[in-house]
Amino acid sequence: MAQNGAQHISAITLQEAIELEQRAHIQDAERQERVDKRNRRIGLPVRGEVLSRAEMDARIWAFM
């Protein structure tokens, strides 16, 4: 054990852990939505979207 200070261990309840996970999930979803909006705005495909070469070219030319 450490000789130079007190050991302090804190624990969170199951409810607190659930709330933290829910907040993290919401923040991640919001971040992903911002990334998807930005990608749509500049003509890039969003996550999970599959475009043909012609569609991709059309989006890029529309952005330029």
N, CA, C and O atoms as a Tinker XYZ file with bonds, in Angstrom:
   256  protein
     1  N      0.816000   -1.193000    0.000000    73     2
     2  CA     0.000000    0.000000    0.000000    64     1     3
     3  C      0.854000    1.249000    0.000000    63     2     4     5
     4  O      2.015000    1.251000    0.408000    81     3
     5  N      0.232000    2.304000   -0.472000    73     3     6
     6  CA     0.953000    3.567000   -0.527000    64     5     7
     7  C      1.142000    4.127000    0.874000    63     6     8     9
     8  O      0.224000    4.122000    1.694000    81     7
     9  N      2.313000    4.595000    1.119000    73     7    10
    10  CA     2.637000    5.138000    2.425000    64     9    11
    11  C      2.354000    6.642000    2.503000    63    10    12    13
    12  O      2.279000    7.205000    3.595000    81    11
    13  N      2.197000    7.289000    1.341000    73    11    14
    14  CA     2.152000    8.742000    1.333000    64    13    15
    15  C      0.748000    9.349000    1.267000    63    14    16    17
    16  O      0.638000   10.573000    1.196000    81    15
    17  N     -0.291000    8.586000    1.285000    73    15    18
    18  CA    -1.629000    9.179000    1.218000    64    17    19
    19  C     -2.711000    8.157000    1.485000    63    18    20    21
    20  O     -2.479000    6.948000    1.472000    81    19
    21  N     -3.875000    8.669000    1.723000    73    19    22
    22  CA    -5.017000    7.799000    2.011000    64    21    23
    23  C     -5.564000    7.223000    0.706000    63    22    24    25
    24  O     -5.564000    7.883000   -0.333000    81    23
    25  N     -6.015000    6.017000    0.786000    73    23    26
    26  CA    -6.645000    5.363000   -0.347000    64    25    27
    27  C     -8.138000    5.642000   -0.290000    63    26    28    29
    28  O     -8.779000    5.417000    0.736000    81    27
    29  N     -8.690000    6.132000   -1.392000    73    27    30
    30  CA   -10.116000    6.394000   -1.445000    64    29    31
    31  C    -10.682000    5.725000   -2.688000    63    30    32    33
    32  O    -10.272000    6.024000   -3.810000    81    31
    33  N    -11.606000    4.840000   -2.482000    73    31    34
    34  CA   -12.238000    4.143000   -3.592000    64    33    35
    35  C    -13.703000    4.550000   -3.602000    63    34    36    37
    36  O    -14.417000    4.367000   -2.616000    81    35
    37  N    -14.139000    5.099000   -4.717000    73    35    38
    38  CA   -15.540000    5.467000   -4.811000    64    37    39
    39  C    -16.229000    4.530000   -5.789000    63    38    40    41
    40  O    -15.628000    4.063000   -6.757000    81    39
    41  N    -17.465000    4.272000   -5.526000    73    39    42
    42  CA   -18.236000    3.399000   -6.388000    64    41    43
    43  C    -19.527000    4.113000   -6.762000    63    42    44    45
    44  O    -20.026000    4.963000   -6.025000    81    43
    45  N    -20.049000    3.747000   -7.919000    73    43    46
    46  CA   -21.318000    4.316000   -8.317000    64    45    47
    47  C    -22.369000    3.219000   -8.276000    63    46    48    49
    48  O    -22.066000    2.031000   -8.389000    81    47
    49  N    -23.592000    3.646000   -8.114000    73    47    50
    50  CA   -24.671000    2.676000   -8.062000    64    49    51
    51  C    -24.991000    2.200000   -9.474000    63    50    52    53
    52  O    -24.551000    2.790000  -10.460000    81    51
    53  N    -25.752000    1.140000   -9.549000    73    51    54
    54  CA   -26.174000    0.618000  -10.840000    64    53    55
    55  C    -26.995000    1.665000  -11.583000    63    54    56    57
    56  O    -26.837000    1.830000  -12.793000    81    55
    57  N    -27.858000    2.364000  -10.883000    73    55    58
    58  CA   -28.681000    3.402000  -11.510000    64    57    59
    59  C    -27.805000    4.519000  -12.094000    63    58    60    61
    60  O    -28.062000    4.995000  -13.200000    81    59
    61  N    -26.779000    4.933000  -11.356000    73    59    62
    62  CA   -25.869000    5.967000  -11.860000    64    61    63
    63  C    -25.127000    5.486000  -13.103000    63    62    64    65
    64  O    -24.928000    6.244000  -14.052000    81    63
    65  N    -24.725000    4.232000  -13.087000    73    63    66
    66  CA   -24.029000    3.668000  -14.242000    64    65    67
    67  C    -24.947000    3.626000  -15.460000    63    66    68    69
    68  O    -24.514000    3.916000  -16.575000    81    67
    69  N    -26.202000    3.270000  -15.250000    73    67    70
    70  CA   -27.175000    3.237000  -16.342000    64    69    71
    71  C    -27.374000    4.640000  -16.907000    63    70    72    73
    72  O    -27.404000    4.828000  -18.124000    81    71
    73  N    -27.510000    5.619000  -16.021000    73    71    74
    74  CA   -27.696000    7.006000  -16.470000    64    73    75
    75  C    -26.487000    7.506000  -17.253000    63    74    76    77
    76  O    -26.640000    8.191000  -18.264000    81    75
    77  N    -25.286000    7.165000  -16.788000    73    75    78
    78  CA   -24.067000    7.550000  -17.520000    64    77    79
    79  C    -24.048000    6.939000  -18.919000    63    78    80    81
    80  O    -23.726000    7.617000  -19.895000    81    79
    81  N    -24.390000    5.670000  -19.011000    73    79    82
    82  CA   -24.411000    4.994000  -20.302000    64    81    83
    83  C    -25.460000    5.608000  -21.220000    63    82    84    85
    84  O    -25.217000    5.781000  -22.415000    81    83
    85  N    -26.629000    5.938000  -20.666000    73    83    86
    86  CA   -27.681000    6.547000  -21.481000    64    85    87
    87  C    -27.245000    7.915000  -21.999000    63    86    88    89
    88  O    -27.471000    8.243000  -23.164000    81    87
    89  N    -26.621000    8.710000  -21.135000    73    87    90
    90  CA   -26.127000   10.025000  -21.557000    64    89    91
    91  C    -25.059000    9.882000  -22.638000    63    90    92    93
    92  O    -25.052000   10.626000  -23.618000    81    91
    93  N    -24.159000    8.922000  -22.450000    73    91    94
    94  CA   -23.100000    8.700000  -23.434000    64    93    95
    95  C    -23.699000    8.276000  -24.771000    63    94    96    97
    96  O    -23.237000    8.706000  -25.828000    81    95
    97  N    -24.719000    7.440000  -24.723000    73    95    98
    98  CA   -25.377000    6.983000  -25.948000    64    97    99
    99  C    -26.040000    8.154000  -26.672000    63    98   100   101
   100  O    -25.920000    8.282000  -27.891000    81    99
   101  N    -26.736000    9.004000  -25.925000    73    99   102
   102  CA   -27.400000   10.171000  -26.509000    64   101   103
   103  C    -26.370000   11.113000  -27.126000    63   102   104   105
   104  O    -26.561000   11.603000  -28.239000    81   103
   105  N    -25.276000   11.367000  -26.401000    73   103   106
   106  CA   -24.234000   12.259000  -26.925000    64   105   107
   107  C    -23.603000   11.689000  -28.185000    63   106   108   109
   108  O    -23.314000   12.430000  -29.125000    81   107
   109  N    -23.389000   10.380000  -28.212000    73   107   110
   110  CA   -22.807000    9.748000  -29.396000    64   109   111
   111  C    -23.755000    9.841000  -30.584000    63   110   112   113
   112  O    -23.327000   10.097000  -31.710000    81   111
   113  N    -25.050000    9.633000  -30.331000    73   111   114
   114  CA   -26.037000    9.737000  -31.408000    64   113   115
   115  C    -26.096000   11.164000  -31.950000    63   114   116   117
   116  O    -26.197000   11.362000  -33.161000    81   115
   117  N    -26.033000   12.161000  -31.063000    73   115   118
   118  CA   -26.041000   13.559000  -31.495000    64   117   119
   119  C    -24.790000   13.878000  -32.317000    63   118   120   121
   120  O    -24.866000   14.560000  -33.339000    81   119
   121  N    -23.653000   13.385000  -31.864000    73   119   122
   122  CA   -22.406000   13.613000  -32.596000    64   121   123
   123  C    -22.479000   12.974000  -33.981000    63   122   124   125
   124  O    -22.080000   13.585000  -34.973000    81   123
   125  N    -22.984000   11.754000  -34.046000    73   123   126
   126  CA   -23.086000   11.062000  -35.328000    64   125   127
   127  C    -24.048000   11.796000  -36.254000    63   126   128   129
   128  O    -23.808000   11.871000  -37.459000    81   127
   129  N    -25.135000   12.340000  -35.705000    73   127   130
   130  CA   -26.091000   13.090000  -36.514000    64   129   131
   131  C    -25.430000   14.346000  -37.100000    63   130   132   133
   132  O    -25.671000   14.695000  -38.256000    81   131
   133  N    -24.596000   15.023000  -36.294000    73   131   134
   134  CA   -23.876000   16.199000  -36.800000    64   133   135
   135  C    -22.919000   15.804000  -37.928000    63   134   136   137
   136  O    -22.810000   16.512000  -38.929000    81   135
   137  N    -22.231000   14.679000  -37.764000    73   135   138
   138  CA   -21.308000   14.200000  -38.799000    64   137   139
   139  C    -22.087000   13.854000  -40.067000    63   138   140   141
   140  O    -21.662000   14.199000  -41.170000    81   139
   141  N    -23.227000   13.175000  -39.915000    73   139   142
   142  CA   -24.041000   12.809000  -41.076000    64   141   143
   143  C    -24.560000   14.048000  -41.799000    63   142   144   145
   144  O    -24.549000   14.097000  -43.029000    81   143
   145  N    -25.016000   15.056000  -41.041000    73   143   146
   146  CA   -25.505000   16.289000  -41.666000    64   145   147
   147  C    -24.390000   16.973000  -42.440000    63   146   148   149
   148  O    -24.597000   17.445000  -43.558000    81   147
   149  N    -23.200000   17.025000  -41.836000    73   147   150
   150  CA   -22.062000   17.645000  -42.508000    64   149   151
   151  C    -21.727000   16.892000  -43.787000    63   150   152   153
   152  O    -21.489000   17.502000  -44.830000    81   151
   153  N    -21.708000   15.569000  -43.707000    73   151   154
   154  CA   -21.386000   14.769000  -44.888000    64   153   155
   155  C    -22.420000   14.974000  -45.994000    63   154   156   157
   156  O    -22.063000   15.085000  -47.167000    81   155
   157  N    -23.709000   15.024000  -45.618000    73   155   158
   158  CA   -24.747000   15.273000  -46.616000    64   157   159
   159  C    -24.554000   16.654000  -47.250000    63   158   160   161
   160  O    -24.704000   16.821000  -48.460000    81   159
   161  N    -24.221000   17.637000  -46.413000    73   159   162
   162  CA   -24.064000   19.007000  -46.889000    64   161   163
   163  C    -22.928000   19.124000  -47.910000    63   162   164   165
   164  O    -23.037000   19.881000  -48.874000    81   163
   165  N    -21.846000   18.380000  -47.702000    73   163   166
   166  CA   -20.710000   18.485000  -48.621000    64   165   167
   167  C    -20.701000   17.383000  -49.683000    63   166   168   169
   168  O    -19.747000   17.266000  -50.453000    81   167
   169  N    -21.757000   16.584000  -49.721000    73   167   170
   170  CA   -21.893000   15.607000  -50.796000    64   169   171
   171  C    -21.297000   14.242000  -50.543000    63   170   172   173
   172  O    -21.203000   13.432000  -51.465000    81   171
   173  N    -20.896000   13.969000  -49.331000    73   171   174
   174  CA   -20.347000   12.644000  -49.027000    64   173   175
   175  C    -21.459000   11.710000  -48.567000    63   174   176   177
   176  O    -22.454000   12.168000  -48.005000    81   175
   177  N    -21.309000   10.416000  -48.795000    73   175   178
   178  CA   -22.328000    9.479000  -48.321000    64   177   179
   179  C    -22.294000    9.384000  -46.795000    63   178   180   181
   180  O    -21.234000    9.458000  -46.174000    81   179
   181  N    -23.470000    9.221000  -46.215000    73   179   182
   182  CA   -23.539000    9.043000  -44.763000    64   181   183
   183  C    -23.324000    7.576000  -44.434000    63   182   184   185
   184  O    -23.374000    6.718000  -45.315000    81   183
   185  N    -23.089000    7.300000  -43.178000    73   183   186
   186  CA   -22.795000    5.936000  -42.736000    64   185   187
   187  C    -23.934000    4.994000  -43.146000    63   186   188   189
   188  O    -25.102000    5.259000  -42.865000    81   187
   189  N    -23.582000    3.912000  -43.804000    73   187   190
   190  CA   -24.554000    2.911000  -44.215000    64   189   191
   191  C    -25.186000    3.179000  -45.575000    63   190   192   193
   192  O    -25.921000    2.334000  -46.086000    81   191
   193  N    -24.916000    4.326000  -46.164000    73   191   194
   194  CA   -25.500000    4.679000  -47.453000    64   193   195
   195  C    -24.574000    4.210000  -48.568000    63   194   196   197
   196  O    -23.362000    4.416000  -48.508000    81   195
   197  N    -25.147000    3.586000  -49.573000    73   195   198
   198  CA   -24.366000    3.100000  -50.703000    64   197   199
   199  C    -24.825000    3.857000  -51.944000    63   198   200   201
   200  O    -26.001000    3.826000  -52.306000    81   199
   201  N    -23.890000    4.530000  -52.580000    73   199   202
   202  CA   -24.203000    5.303000  -53.777000    64   201   203
   203  C    -23.510000    4.702000  -54.985000    63   202   204   205
   204  O    -22.422000    4.134000  -54.888000    81   203
   205  N    -24.170000    4.842000  -56.126000    73   203   206
   206  CA   -23.503000    4.433000  -57.363000    64   205   207
   207  C    -22.448000    5.488000  -57.683000    63   206   208   209
   208  O    -22.435000    6.571000  -57.098000    81   207
   209  N    -21.585000    5.161000  -58.600000    73   207   210
   210  CA   -20.537000    6.109000  -58.988000    64   209   211
   211  C    -21.156000    7.394000  -59.547000    63   210   212   213
   212  O    -20.680000    8.492000  -59.261000    81   211
   213  N    -22.216000    7.252000  -60.342000    73   211   214
   214  CA   -22.876000    8.420000  -60.934000    64   213   215
   215  C    -23.496000    9.297000  -59.845000    63   214   216   217
   216  O    -23.400000   10.522000  -59.904000    81   215
   217  N    -24.128000    8.673000  -58.856000    73   215   218
   218  CA   -24.718000    9.441000  -57.760000    64   217   219
   219  C    -23.637000   10.172000  -56.960000    63   218   220   221
   220  O    -23.804000   11.335000  -56.593000    81   219
   221  N    -22.533000    9.480000  -56.694000    73   219   222
   222  CA   -21.444000   10.095000  -55.946000    64   221   223
   223  C    -20.855000   11.272000  -56.725000    63   222   224   225
   224  O    -20.604000   12.334000  -56.155000    81   223
   225  N    -20.634000   11.082000  -58.026000    73   223   226
   226  CA   -20.115000   12.163000  -58.853000    64   225   227
   227  C    -21.082000   13.354000  -58.876000    63   226   228   229
   228  O    -20.655000   14.504000  -58.781000    81   227
   229  N    -22.369000   13.077000  -59.001000    73   227   230
   230  CA   -23.373000   14.152000  -59.033000    64   229   231
   231  C    -23.353000   14.944000  -57.738000    63   230   232   233
   232  O    -23.438000   16.172000  -57.770000    81   231
   233  N    -23.243000   14.280000  -56.613000    73   231   234
   234  CA   -23.199000   14.978000  -55.328000    64   233   235
   235  C    -21.946000   15.843000  -55.200000    63   234   236   237
   236  O    -22.011000   16.979000  -54.732000    81   235
   237  N    -20.824000   15.302000  -55.615000    73   235   238
   238  CA   -19.573000   16.063000  -55.517000    64   237   239
   239  C    -19.615000   17.272000  -56.437000    63   238   240   241
   240  O    -19.193000   18.360000  -56.045000    81   239
   241  N    -20.120000   17.096000  -57.666000    73   239   242
   242  CA   -20.208000   18.235000  -58.582000    64   241   243
   243  C    -21.199000   19.279000  -58.077000    63   242   244   245
   244  O    -20.980000   20.476000  -58.262000    81   243
   245  N    -22.280000   18.843000  -57.444000    73   243   246
   246  CA   -23.253000   19.790000  -56.902000    64   245   247
   247  C    -22.621000   20.616000  -55.774000    63   246   248   249
   248  O    -22.937000   21.794000  -55.606000    81   247
   249  N    -21.739000   19.993000  -55.018000    73   247   250
   250  CA   -21.067000   20.718000  -53.936000    64   249   251
   251  C    -20.102000   21.743000  -54.480000    63   250   252   253
   252  O    -19.991000   22.843000  -53.939000    81   251
   253  N    -19.399000   21.397000  -55.547000    73   251   254
   254  CA   -18.392000   22.295000  -56.117000    64   253   255
   255  C    -19.099000   23.432000  -56.803000    63   254   256
   256  O    -18.449000   24.318000  -57.358000    81   255
